[in-house]
Amino acid sequence: MKIPADAAIPTEKLTRYLLVRRPWDDKSRFLARAGFMQGNPDELLADLRRHAARFEAVPDGQNEYGEFFRVDGELPGPSGVELCVATIWMRWNKDGSWHFITLKPAREKRS
């Protein structure tokens, strides 16, 4: 299964969470290794969409709001460095819409 191309990825999720240094659960330093910075959130947005289109989504649990899906694979960045990531998405129960939840480092590359 693939994540739909029109899945919601709020800009605020990138600019106020993923690309911001945080004392706990910081992802900005990890993303900076590939060249993703506060000044280029549109590149991260586009690359997240390419990542979701390239790799298969697998079910990864559910809660009262919907079903989670995980997409594992490489995320090439503007600097040319590839990061192994897992992106987490949710298909909402209430209307079937898809939403980006988060990104995290993955342990190994896909073969």
C-alpha positions in Angstrom: 0.0 0.0 0.0 1.2 3.5 -0.7 0.4 6.7 1.2 -1.9 8.9 -1.0 -0.2 11.8 -2.7 -2.7 14.2 -1.1 -1.9 13.1 2.5 -1.8 16.1 4.9 1.7 17.2 5.9 1.2 20.4 8.0 4.0 23.0 7.4 4.0 23.6 11.2 4.9 19.9 11.8 8.1 20.7 9.9 8.9 24.2 11.0 7.8 23.9 14.7 8.7 20.3 15.4 11.1 18.4 13.1 13.4 21.2 12.1 13.5 22.9 15.6 16.1 22.0 18.2 14.5 20.4 21.2 15.9 19.2 24.5 14.0 15.9 24.2 13.3 13.8 21.1 15.2 16.2 18.9 15.1 15.3 15.2 16.6 18.5 13.8 20.3 17.4 14.2 19.5 14.1 12.5 17.8 15.9 9.6 20.6 18.5 9.4 23.0 15.7 8.4 21.2 15.5 5.1 20.9 19.3 4.7 17.4 19.9 6.0 17.2 23.1 7.9 14.7 25.7 9.1 15.4 27.7 6.0 14.3 24.9 3.6 11.1 23.3 4.9 9.7 23.0 1.4 12.6 20.6 0.5 11.8 18.4 3.4 8.1 18.5 2.5 8.8 17.5 -1.1 11.2 14.7 0.0 8.7 13.3 2.5 6.2 13.1 -0.4 8.7 11.3 -2.6 9.6 9.0 0.2 5.9 8.0 0.8 5.4 7.4 -3.0 8.6 5.3 -3.3 8.2 2.9 -0.4 5.4 0.6 0.8 3.3 1.6 3.9 2.7 -1.2 6.4 0.2 -1.2 9.2 1.7 -0.2 12.5 -1.1 -0.2 15.0 -4.3 1.7 15.7 -6.0 3.8 18.3 -9.4 5.4 18.8 -8.5 8.0 16.1 -7.4 5.8 13.3 -4.8 3.4 11.9 -1.1 4.0 11.9 1.1 3.1 8.9 4.9 3.0 8.8 7.1 3.7 5.7 10.7 2.6 6.0 13.4 3.7 3.5 16.0 6.2 2.5 15.4 9.9 2.5 17.9 11.7 0.3 18.5 15.3 1.4 19.7 18.5 -0.3 23.3 17.8 0.7 23.3 14.4 -1.1 23.4 12.5 2.2 20.7 9.7 2.5 19.1 9.2 5.9 17.5 5.9 6.8 14.1 6.9 8.2 10.7 5.6 9.2 7.8 7.9 8.6 4.6 7.4 10.5 1.2 8.2 9.0 -2.4 7.9 10.1 -5.6 7.2 8.3 -8.3 8.9 10.4 -11.4 6.9 11.2 -13.7 9.8 11.1 -13.2 10.7 7.4 -10.6 8.3 6.0 -8.1 11.2 5.4 -4.4 10.6 5.7 -2.0 12.6 7.9 1.8 12.7 8.5 2.5 12.1 12.1 6.3 12.0 12.5 9.7 10.9 11.2 12.3 9.0 13.1 15.7 7.4 12.4 15.6 3.8 11.2 18.2 1.3 12.1 19.0 -0.3 8.8 18.8 0.3 5.1 16.3 -1.5 2.9 17.8 -4.1 0.5 
